Amino acid sequence: MNVLEVSGLEVRYGHGARRKRALAGVDLTVERGEIVGVIGETGSGKSTLARTVLGLVRPSAGRIVLGGQDVTGYRARQWRALRRRGIVQYVFQDPLRSLDPELSIADSLAEPLLVRGIARAEAVNRAEEYLSRVRLDADLLPRLPGELSGGQRQRVTIARALLTEPELVLLDEPVSALDAANRVQVLRILQDLRESGVALVFISHDLGSVAGVADRIAVLSEGALVETGTARQIVATPSHPYTRLLVSSAPTLRAAPADRARREELRAALLNS
Protein backbone atom coordinates (compact mmCIF):
# COMPACT_ATOMS: atom_id res chain seq x y z
CA MET A 1 0.00 0.00 0.00
CA ASN A 2 1.30 3.45 -0.93
CA VAL A 3 1.54 5.87 1.98
CA LEU A 4 2.55 8.70 -0.36
CA GLU A 5 1.69 9.28 -4.01
CA VAL A 6 2.98 12.36 -5.80
CA SER A 7 2.12 12.81 -9.48
CA GLY A 8 2.99 15.61 -11.89
CA LEU A 9 4.06 17.85 -9.01
CA GLU A 10 5.17 21.34 -10.00
CA VAL A 11 6.19 24.25 -7.81
CA ARG A 12 6.97 27.73 -9.13
CA TYR A 13 8.23 30.68 -7.12
CA GLY A 14 7.98 34.37 -7.92
CA HIS A 15 5.88 36.26 -10.45
CA GLY A 16 5.97 37.16 -14.13
CA ALA A 17 9.23 36.83 -16.03
CA ARG A 18 11.14 36.14 -12.83
CA ARG A 19 9.04 33.12 -11.94
CA LYS A 20 11.32 30.16 -11.18
CA ARG A 21 10.40 26.49 -11.44
CA ALA A 22 11.53 24.60 -8.33
CA LEU A 23 9.83 21.28 -9.15
CA ALA A 24 9.01 20.08 -12.65
CA GLY A 25 6.43 17.30 -12.96
CA VAL A 26 7.76 15.05 -10.18
CA ASP A 27 6.22 11.57 -9.77
CA LEU A 28 7.03 9.61 -6.61
CA THR A 29 5.46 6.83 -4.54
CA VAL A 30 6.43 5.49 -1.11
CA GLU A 31 5.04 2.23 0.26
CA ARG A 32 4.43 1.32 3.88
CA GLY A 33 7.65 0.08 5.50
CA GLU A 34 9.77 1.39 2.62
CA ILE A 35 12.74 3.75 2.73
CA VAL A 36 13.00 5.96 -0.34
CA GLY A 37 16.05 8.14 -0.76
CA VAL A 38 15.79 11.48 -2.55
CA ILE A 39 19.20 12.75 -3.59
CA GLY A 40 20.57 15.74 -5.45
CA GLU A 41 22.81 18.74 -5.05
CA THR A 42 21.85 21.96 -3.28
CA GLY A 43 19.08 23.65 -5.24
CA SER A 44 17.89 20.45 -6.90
CA GLY A 45 14.44 20.71 -5.28
CA LYS A 46 14.79 18.15 -2.47
CA SER A 47 13.65 20.37 0.39
CA THR A 48 10.94 21.97 -1.76
CA LEU A 49 9.54 18.50 -2.40
CA ALA A 50 9.47 17.75 1.33
CA ARG A 51 7.89 21.09 2.22
CA THR A 52 5.22 20.61 -0.45
CA VAL A 53 4.35 17.14 0.86
CA LEU A 54 4.03 18.70 4.32
CA GLY A 55 1.68 21.40 3.05
CA LEU A 56 4.14 24.21 3.74
CA VAL A 57 4.42 25.04 0.02
CA ARG A 58 1.42 25.12 -2.33
CA PRO A 59 1.98 23.22 -5.58
CA SER A 60 1.43 25.01 -8.89
CA ALA A 61 0.24 21.76 -10.47
CA GLY A 62 0.03 18.05 -9.75
CA ARG A 63 -1.46 15.86 -7.06
CA ILE A 64 -0.50 14.69 -3.56
CA VAL A 65 -2.17 11.68 -1.93
CA LEU A 66 -1.16 11.05 1.68
CA GLY A 67 -2.37 7.97 3.53
CA GLY A 68 -4.92 7.34 0.79
CA GLN A 69 -6.34 10.87 1.06
CA ASP A 70 -6.01 13.49 -1.68
CA VAL A 71 -4.58 16.52 0.15
CA THR A 72 -3.65 18.59 -2.91
CA GLY A 73 -6.33 21.23 -2.36
CA TYR A 74 -6.07 21.39 1.42
CA ARG A 75 -6.15 24.85 2.97
CA ALA A 76 -3.85 25.93 5.81
CA ARG A 77 -6.35 24.94 8.53
CA GLN A 78 -6.78 21.45 7.05
CA TRP A 79 -3.02 20.98 6.83
CA ARG A 80 -2.57 22.06 10.46
CA ALA A 81 -5.20 19.53 11.55
CA LEU A 82 -3.52 16.81 9.51
CA ARG A 83 -0.08 17.55 10.94
CA ARG A 84 -1.50 17.74 14.47
CA ARG A 85 -2.87 14.22 14.04
CA GLY A 86 0.72 13.16 13.44
CA ILE A 87 0.15 11.24 10.20
CA VAL A 88 3.26 12.81 8.66
CA GLN A 89 6.33 14.01 10.57
CA TYR A 90 9.49 15.89 9.65
CA VAL A 91 13.02 15.53 11.00
CA PHE A 92 15.18 18.60 10.44
CA GLN A 93 18.86 18.69 9.56
CA ASP A 94 19.82 20.69 12.65
CA PRO A 95 18.37 19.07 15.80
CA LEU A 96 19.58 21.89 18.05
CA ARG A 97 17.37 24.38 16.21
CA SER A 98 14.35 22.06 16.20
CA LEU A 99 14.43 21.42 19.97
CA ASP A 100 13.41 24.15 22.44
CA PRO A 101 16.64 24.91 24.37
CA GLU A 102 14.66 25.62 27.55
CA LEU A 103 12.64 22.39 27.54
CA SER A 104 13.95 19.13 28.96
CA ILE A 105 14.16 16.16 26.64
CA ALA A 106 11.16 14.66 28.46
CA ASP A 107 9.07 17.79 27.83
CA SER A 108 10.16 18.03 24.18
CA LEU A 109 9.18 14.42 23.57
CA ALA A 110 5.90 14.65 25.47
CA GLU A 111 4.76 17.89 23.82
CA PRO A 112 3.19 16.40 20.62
CA LEU A 113 1.27 13.89 22.76
CA LEU A 114 0.03 16.53 25.20
CA VAL A 115 -1.28 18.55 22.25
CA ARG A 116 -3.37 15.51 21.31
CA GLY A 117 -4.88 15.37 24.80
CA ILE A 118 -2.86 12.47 26.19
CA ALA A 119 -2.27 12.60 29.96
CA ARG A 120 1.20 13.78 30.99
CA ALA A 121 2.10 10.59 32.88
CA GLU A 122 1.32 8.46 29.83
CA ALA A 123 3.13 10.90 27.55
CA VAL A 124 6.30 10.71 29.65
CA ASN A 125 6.12 6.90 29.74
CA ARG A 126 5.84 6.79 25.98
CA ALA A 127 8.70 9.28 25.69
CA GLU A 128 10.91 6.89 27.65
CA GLU A 129 9.79 3.95 25.48
CA TYR A 130 10.60 5.75 22.22
CA LEU A 131 13.90 7.02 23.56
CA SER A 132 14.96 3.40 24.00
CA ARG A 133 13.90 2.69 20.40
CA VAL A 134 16.54 5.14 19.20
CA ARG A 135 19.12 3.56 21.52
CA LEU A 136 19.21 6.25 24.17
CA ASP A 137 18.98 5.83 27.96
CA ALA A 138 16.15 7.23 30.07
CA ASP A 139 18.64 9.20 32.18
CA LEU A 140 18.72 11.75 29.34
CA LEU A 141 15.07 12.72 29.90
CA PRO A 142 15.70 15.48 32.49
CA ARG A 143 18.54 17.04 30.49
CA LEU A 144 18.39 20.06 28.18
CA PRO A 145 19.23 19.78 24.46
CA GLY A 146 22.46 21.73 24.96
CA GLU A 147 23.70 19.03 27.33
CA LEU A 148 23.51 16.32 24.66
CA SER A 149 25.86 15.52 21.81
CA GLY A 150 24.82 16.21 18.23
CA GLY A 151 24.15 12.54 17.59
CA GLN A 152 22.04 12.21 20.72
CA ARG A 153 19.99 15.28 19.79
CA GLN A 154 19.32 13.92 16.32
CA ARG A 155 18.12 10.63 17.79
CA VAL A 156 15.83 12.56 20.14
CA THR A 157 14.23 14.35 17.18
CA ILE A 158 13.69 10.99 15.45
CA ALA A 159 12.07 9.62 18.63
CA ARG A 160 9.80 12.68 18.82
CA ALA A 161 8.77 12.18 15.18
CA LEU A 162 7.85 8.56 15.91
CA LEU A 163 5.85 9.24 19.08
CA THR A 164 2.65 10.07 17.18
CA GLU A 165 2.97 6.77 15.26
CA PRO A 166 3.06 8.48 11.84
CA GLU A 167 2.53 6.75 8.53
CA LEU A 168 5.28 8.81 6.89
CA VAL A 169 8.45 10.48 8.20
CA LEU A 170 10.46 12.90 6.06
CA LEU A 171 14.11 13.23 7.09
CA ASP A 172 15.96 16.23 5.67
CA GLU A 173 19.75 15.61 5.69
CA PRO A 174 19.50 13.73 9.03
CA VAL A 175 23.16 12.68 9.19
CA SER A 176 25.01 15.45 7.33
CA ALA A 177 26.01 17.29 10.51
CA LEU A 178 27.14 14.17 12.39
CA ASP A 179 30.54 12.55 12.78
CA ALA A 180 31.14 9.08 11.35
CA ALA A 181 30.25 7.14 14.52
CA ASN A 182 26.97 8.98 15.09
CA ARG A 183 26.14 8.78 11.39
CA VAL A 184 26.37 4.99 11.54
CA GLN A 185 24.16 4.91 14.67
CA VAL A 186 21.41 6.96 13.03
CA LEU A 187 21.53 4.95 9.80
CA ARG A 188 21.14 1.72 11.77
CA ILE A 189 18.12 3.19 13.55
CA LEU A 190 16.54 4.07 10.21
CA GLN A 191 17.04 0.48 9.07
CA ASP A 192 15.35 -0.76 12.25
CA LEU A 193 12.36 1.52 11.65
CA ARG A 194 11.60 -0.28 8.39
CA GLU A 195 10.42 -3.23 10.50
CA SER A 196 7.83 -1.07 12.29
CA GLY A 197 6.00 -0.36 9.02
CA VAL A 198 6.56 3.40 8.94
CA ALA A 199 7.46 4.83 5.52
CA LEU A 200 10.59 6.98 5.38
CA VAL A 201 11.77 9.56 2.85
CA PHE A 202 15.50 10.14 3.34
CA ILE A 203 16.53 13.44 1.72
CA SER A 204 20.25 13.99 1.24
CA HIS A 205 23.03 15.15 -1.05
CA ASP A 206 25.13 12.20 0.19
CA LEU A 207 24.48 9.19 -2.03
CA GLY A 208 26.76 7.01 0.08
CA SER A 209 24.63 7.39 3.21
CA VAL A 210 21.34 6.98 1.35
CA ALA A 211 22.45 3.91 -0.61
CA GLY A 212 23.24 2.04 2.60
CA VAL A 213 19.66 2.10 3.91
CA ALA A 214 17.25 2.96 1.06
CA ASP A 215 15.14 0.43 -0.81
CA ARG A 216 14.73 2.81 -3.75
CA ILE A 217 16.40 6.06 -4.74
CA ALA A 218 14.99 9.03 -6.67
CA VAL A 219 17.48 11.45 -8.22
CA LEU A 220 16.53 15.12 -8.52
CA SER A 221 18.32 17.64 -10.72
CA GLU A 222 17.12 21.23 -11.17
CA GLY A 223 13.65 20.27 -9.96
CA ALA A 224 13.22 17.31 -12.30
CA LEU A 225 13.25 13.64 -11.39
CA VAL A 226 15.92 12.32 -13.75
CA GLU A 227 16.17 8.71 -12.55
CA THR A 228 14.61 6.26 -10.09
CA GLY A 229 15.50 2.69 -9.23
CA THR A 230 16.55 0.34 -6.49
CA ALA A 231 19.59 1.40 -4.49
CA ARG A 232 21.60 -1.37 -6.19
CA GLN A 233 20.55 -0.19 -9.67
CA ILE A 234 21.36 3.45 -8.97
CA VAL A 235 24.81 2.66 -7.58
CA ALA A 236 25.83 -0.16 -9.94
CA THR A 237 24.21 0.84 -13.25
CA PRO A 238 23.19 4.51 -13.22
CA SER A 239 21.71 5.54 -16.56
CA HIS A 240 21.56 9.34 -16.39
CA PRO A 241 24.77 11.43 -16.65
CA TYR A 242 23.86 13.36 -13.50
CA THR A 243 23.40 10.14 -11.53
CA ARG A 244 26.72 8.82 -12.81
CA LEU A 245 28.34 12.04 -11.65
CA LEU A 246 26.86 11.63 -8.17
CA VAL A 247 28.05 8.01 -8.00
CA SER A 248 31.56 8.91 -9.10
CA SER A 249 31.70 11.73 -6.55
CA ALA A 250 30.56 9.63 -3.54
CA PRO A 251 33.67 8.79 -1.48
CA THR A 252 32.01 5.80 0.19
CA LEU A 253 31.04 4.23 -3.14
CA ARG A 254 34.45 4.06 -4.76
CA ALA A 255 37.72 2.45 -3.77
CA ALA A 256 39.84 5.37 -5.00
CA PRO A 257 39.23 8.98 -6.07
CA ALA A 258 37.61 9.21 -9.50
CA ASP A 259 39.80 10.31 -12.35
CA ARG A 260 39.50 14.08 -12.87
CA ALA A 261 39.25 13.79 -16.64
CA ARG A 262 36.42 11.27 -16.29
CA ARG A 263 34.59 13.63 -13.94
CA GLU A 264 34.90 16.47 -16.42
CA GLU A 265 33.60 14.18 -19.15
CA LEU A 266 30.57 13.30 -17.05
CA ARG A 267 29.96 16.92 -16.15
CA ALA A 268 30.07 17.91 -19.84
CA ALA A 269 27.63 15.12 -20.67
CA LEU A 270 25.33 16.38 -17.93
CA LEU A 271 25.38 19.94 -19.21
CA ASN A 272 24.67 18.75 -22.76
CA SER A 273 21.92 16.28 -21.82
N, C-alpha and C positions, 0 to 999 in steps of 0.2 A: 504493500500500500504506500502511495506517495504522500509524504507529509507536506512537501512543498512542490508546487508546479508553477514555473514561471515560463510564459510564452510570449514571444514578440516584444519583450520589454524594452522600452525606449525612455530615456530621460534626457531632457534638454534644459540647459541653464541659460539665463539671460534673455534678452529681447532683441528683435529685429536682426540686423546684419551681424550683430555680435553674439547671437545665440549659439551656444556650444553644445554639441551632442556628447553626453557622458556615457550613455549606454545605447547600443545600436542593435535592436532586435534580438535580445538575449533569450535563449531557451534553456531551461535548466530544471531538472527534477531531482528530488532527494527522497529516498525511501526510508521507512522506519528502520532504525538500527543501522543505518548506513552513514559512513563518513565520506563526504564529498569535499575535495580540496578545490579552492578557487585561487589560482595563482596568476601573477602578472606584476609588472614593474609599477612603480609609483605613477599614478595618473591613468592607470589602465581601466579603472572603473570598479575595482573590487569593493571598496568601501561604499561607493554609491549604490552598488547592488545590494549590499547588506542593509543600508539605511532605507532603501526603497521597500525591501521585504518587511522591514520593521514598521513601515508606515511613516517614517520621518521625512521621506522625500516622495512627492507625488509623481507617478509616472506620466510621461507625455503620451504613451501608447502602450498597448500590451495588456497582459492579464496576470494576476497573482492569485493562486489558490493555496490557502494555508489550512492544513488539517481538514481538507475536503470542503472548505468554505471559500467562496469567491470574495476576496477582500479588496479587489481592485478599486471599487468606488467608495470605500469606507471614508467617512469624514473623521476629523480629529477626535471627536468624542467617542466614536466607535473604536478607533484604534487604541485610545487610552483604556477603554473597557477590556479590549482584547489583551493588551499587554498586562493589565492588572490581573487578569485571570491566569497569567503565567504560561500561556500556550507556547509562546516564543520568548526566548531570552537571548541576551547579548553579553558577550565577554569582551571587555575592552583591552587594548594593547597595554595600557599603563594602569596596573591595578591600584597604585597609590592615589591616582586621581579619581578612580571610581569608588573608592572607599572613603567614607567620612572620617577625617583624621581624629575627630573628637568622640567617635563611637567605638566601643569595644568590639572585638570580633563577634562576640555573642550577639550584641545588639544589631550589628550590620547584617548578620545572617538571619536573625529573627525578623527583621523589619518587613520583608515582603510577605511573610506569613501573618504578621500582626495586621497588615493592611487588608488582608483577606478575612479578618475576623477570628483568627485562630488564637486561643488563649496563650498567654505568654509562657507558661510552664511547658506546654506542649511544643511551642515554637522553639524554646531553648533546647529541649530534648532532641528535636529533629535537627537543630543546628549541630549538636554534638554528633549525631548519627552521620550527617553528611560530611562533617569535617573528617571523620574516620574514612569515608569513602574516597577522599582525596589524599589519604595517607598523612593526615596531620593529627596530633594529639590534642585531647580536650583541654590540656593546660594552657593552650593558646587562647581560649575563649575570653578570659578577662583582659587580655592585652589590647593595646591600640595598634592600628596598622603600621605606624612608624617604628614599632618595636619588633616587627617581623622582617625577615629577609624578602627580597624581591620574589623569589620562587614560592615562598610561603604565602605571600599576598596574592599571587596569581592563582594559587590553588584555593585560597579562600573565595576569590571571585567566581571560580568554577563551581565550588560548593554552593554558593549563594544562587547561582543560575539554576542549579539542579533542584533546589529546595521546593520549588513550585511544581515539580514533576512535569516539565515542559515536553512538548512533542518535538520541538526544534530548538537547537542552540546554535547561534552564530558566534564564532570566535574570530576576532579581528587581530591578526598578528599575535597570538597568545604566547609565543615563545621567543619573539625577536629581541626582547630586552633582557633575556635570561642568560646566565652562563651555561656552559655545556652540561654540567651535572643536573641543574634544575630543568634545563630543556628536556633532558631524557626523562626525568620524573613526570613532567607534565604530559609528554607524548605517551608515556605508558598509561597514565590515567585516562587519556582520551581513548586509547585502545580498549581499556576496561569498560568504558561507558557504552561501547557498541553492544555489549552483552545486555545492558539494561533496556535496550529498545529505543533509546532516544536518538533522533537524527542530528547529525552534526555537520555544519558547514565551516570548514577550516580555511580561513582567508589568510594568504601569506604571499610574500615575494620570494620566499625561500623554498624552492622545489624540493630540496633535500629533506627538510623536516616534514613537508606534506606527504611526500612519496612513502615515507616510512609508516604512515598510519592510515592513509586514505584508501578507500575502495575504488573510487573514481576521481579523476581530476579534470577540471574545466580550466582552460587557458584563456585569459582575457588580454586583449591588446587594443588600446585606444578605444575602449568601450565595446568592442566586438568579441564574441566568443569564436576564437579561431580554431579550437580543437578540443575534443573531449574523448575520454577513453579510460580504461582501467589504469591504475597506477603503473602496472607493469608495461602496458602499451606505450604510455606517455614517456616513460624513462627509456625503454629499450628500442622502440621504433617510432619516434615522433615524426609526424608527417609535415607539419607546418614549419617554415623557416624560423619563425619566432620561438616556437617550442624547442626546436633544435638548439637555438641560441641559449635558451634558459637551461637546457640540460647540460650543454657544454660549459656553462658558467657556474654550475652548482658544485662547490668543492667536495661535498660528500658523495657525489655521484660519479666521480672520476678518480682514477688512481694517480694521475699526474695532471699538472696544469695544462689546459688546452692550448694547442698551438696558436700563436697570435694571428698568423696568416689565415688559419682556418676560421677563427672568430670573425676576422674582417670579411671573409668570404660569406659567412652566414649573415652578418649584419647587412652586407650589400644586397643579399638575396631577400632579406626581410624588407628593406626599403623599396625594393623593386617589385615586391609581390602584390 
